[in-house]
C-alpha cells in the first residue's frame, strides 16, 4: 500500500532471499528442530542463523570435518549414488526416446 521513505545514504532494504538461501535456512531449521546439529557447530565463532551464507559455510565446514574423518563412508555414499543414478539416467533416456 504505502512505501517507506528511504533516507539518502541509508542502506538498501534487504532483498528477498533466493531459493537456495531459503532452502539453506529451511534445512538448518529442520536440523535444529530434530536435534541433528553437530556439537561442533559454530565452534570457530558465533554463526548468525539468519544469514544463509554463514549457515551454509558452517555446514560445509562440518561436512569437510566429517569427510576427513570418514573417507570410506564418503566413498561408499558416492559409489552408491553413481550405482543408483546411472541406471536411473539410462531409464530416463530410454523413456524419452520412446
N, C-alpha and C positions, 0 to 999 in steps of 0.2 A: 504494500500500500504506500508507505512513505519511505523514502530513503534517508539514511542518516547523512548529515553533513560531514564532509571529510576536510579536516584541517590540513592546510598546505604543509608539506614536510612530514606529515604523520605517516606511520607505517600503513601499508595497504591492508585491507581486511583479509583475513585468512581465506584462501581459495578452497573450493570443495575438494576433498581428498580424492585421489584417483582410485580406480577399482582395486589395484594392487595394494595401495596403502590401507584401504578399508578392509581388505581380506587379511592383511597382516594384523591389524588391530583386533579383528573379529577372532582370528585363530589364537591370538595371545589371550584374549578374554576367555576363550574356551579352555585353554590350558590352565589359566588361573582358576576358573570355575571348577574344573575337575582335578585340581591339585596336581598338575603334571609339570609344574615349573621346577627345573632343577634347583637344588640348594645353592649352586654356584652362580645363579642368575643375578647379574648386577654386582658381581664380586669386584670388578675393576673400578666401579664407581656407580653412582645412582643412575638409573635409567628412567627417563621421562616416559611413562607408559601411555602418554597421549601423542607422542611423536613417533610416527610409523618408522622413520629412518633409524632412530635409536633402538627401537624394539627389534627391527629386522637385523641390525648389526649385532645386537647382543645374542639373538637366536643363532645367527651364523657363527658367532664365536663359540657358542655352546655346541653346535654341530661339529665344528672343527676339533674341539676338545674330545668329543665322543668318538669321532672318526679316527683320531690319533690313538685312542686307547682301544679301539675295536676294529682293526683293519680287516680281520677275517669276516666279521659280521657285515661290514660295509661291502666287502667284495661279494658276499652271498646275496645281499639285497640287490646289488647291481646286476649280477648274473640272473637272478630271479626275474628282475624287471625285463631284461633282454629276452629271456626264455618265454615270458608271458607276452611281451609286447611284439615280438617277431611274428608269431602265429596270428595274433590279432590284426596286425598290419597286413599280412598276406590275405586274411579273410576279408578285410575291408576292400582291398584292391580287387579281389575276386568278385565280391558283391557289386562293386562299382562297375566292373567290366561287363556284367550281365545286362 
